[in-house]
Structure formats: structure tokens, C-alpha cells
Amino acid sequence: MIWSRFLTYGLIAAALAACPLFLNPYWTDVLNSIGLYAALGLSLNLIVGHAGLFNLGHAAFYAVGAYTAAILNTHFHIPILMLMPLCGLTAGLFALLIARPIIHLRGDYLCIVTIGVGEIVRIALINNVFGITGGANGIFGISRPNLFGWVIRQPHEFFYLIWAFVALTIFFFHRLENSRFGRALNYLREDETAAEGSGIDTAHYKLMAFVLGAAWAGMVGNIYAAKMTIIAPESFSFWESVVMFTLIILGGSGSIPGVLLGAFLIVGLPEVFRGFTNARMMVFGAAMIAMMIFRTGGILPARPRRYRLPEQYVGEEGA
């Protein structure tokens, strides 16, 4: 069973790695966008899918990471990929500052507050906060990433950088959801009151999930800044948070394969049907409504986890 799973993953990875050999630069760049949204979706999935927290301001942490990379690269000429841990740290600290007073909120209330945070960050960037964000024009002249002397410029070169990061993201979050931390989040999402009653520090775990998801989004912001070489506040609008949230709900909340599928459908399909500009969003909206009615858990929902008591406890109970 394990070998067949590894073989399946290996074939998928090999097929994906061969894509730039057969696709033109435009479609390769579409795959790059899918990869970025897949990484962002997985980071938000930790908050929404595992911790059960509604967050529609995730683009704010994405922006903090991107602007951290852009400011330090253009002012101090630090290689942009070296800034990736710092981008994650900055976004994580910002999330800690924001989330600590609001983490006790639930449902719609938390959702509204996170929307407000996202808009505050975007407006602050437009107003050139501290005189370093470039205002509405953003920041120009970000250097290309340099990896062991290889300057990454072309879409197919970014493809391998971005999807290597997506593979790292999948591995990290897969290990995380099978850890003690992931199991605690699972209890928290299923029944917060019961989790609290069983001794789980729910506020601590929710805060950690929020900060960790935000830190990962900050690192994705680093790659985005390196790819674009120019960033502006409009790239981190409320719509970006909606796209991230939608791909999780469509693919399957709490499911890594579901989030990846959601990224392909939400980001890739509109490009496939670009020739039907007037009708594509209407068809897409109708498909979303149908899916919400007939498959509310998403296309690939997370499988329910089952835990078994050790044999000695089963024996005692049976006796």
C-alpha cells in the first residue's frame, strides 16, 4: 500500500516536472500562479480547515512577507531568497500581534475582524506607511532570485522553484497534521468545548495555527516578490483572500489534495476558458452553487480520522 502510494506520487511529480518541456511560457506561468495559490491555500487551510477559524484577511500576511522582501532587497541589496525566513518571521510576528486580542472570537465575528485587518494593511500600504512602501505605485526594481549562481528569470525556471516550494509545503503540513499539534487542532475543529474539557489549551493552539499559517503565507510573499520584481498594494486586495478561501472550500476543507485540486480549478480553469470571457464567470458561479448544494464538504474532503485505544485499555473496558 505504501509503495503504491509512493509510486503514484512519483508519477504525478514526474508528469508535473515534465510540463515546462511541452508548454509555452504563458501556460507555464499559469502553472506558476497555480503553485503560488496552492502554497497560500495550504497555509490558510491550517487556519480554516484544521483550526476551524474563519480568516478572510490572509492576503495581509502575504503582503507583509512580500513587502519585507522588497524593502530589504531594494534598500540593502540582500539576496531575495535569503530573506525568505525573515519574511516568514515578520508575517508571523505581525499575525501574533493581530491575533492575540481577537483569537477568542468565533465564526462571523472573527471573519469580519480579519477582513478589517486585511483592508487596514492594504490602505496603509497605499498611504506609504513609514515612507518605505512606495504608496499606490508600490516598489520597483526587486532583484531576481539567485540560486548558487543561477539567476532565475524565465517562467520555466520559476516553475521548478515554485513547485519545489509547494512540495516542501505539502511535506511540512502533512507532517504537521499527523503530529500532536495537528491532532489537537482536529479535536478543536470538531468540538471546541469538548477539546477544552479534555485539557487542550484551545486559545494557545488556535493562536499557534494562526501564526504558523501567516508565517508560511509571508514566505510565499517572498517568492511572489522575486517572481514579479514589482509589487503594489492592489496585488493584496480582499479579492486575493477570497480566492484563497474559495479554493479551500471548493477542494475540501482540511484536505491537502483538496486544496491542490481547488487551486487548479480556481486559478487554472478561468485561463482555460479565457476565450469565453462573457460566459465563463457565470458558468463558474453556477458550478460553485451546484457544488455547495450537492457536495458541501468539497470535491476531495478530508477523511475522518479514527483513533484506536491501546490494546490494554480495550481489554480493561471489555472486562
Order of alpha helices (4+ residues) and beta strands (2+ residues): alpha-alpha-alpha-alpha-alpha-beta-beta-alpha-alpha-alpha-alpha-alpha-alpha-alpha-alpha-alpha
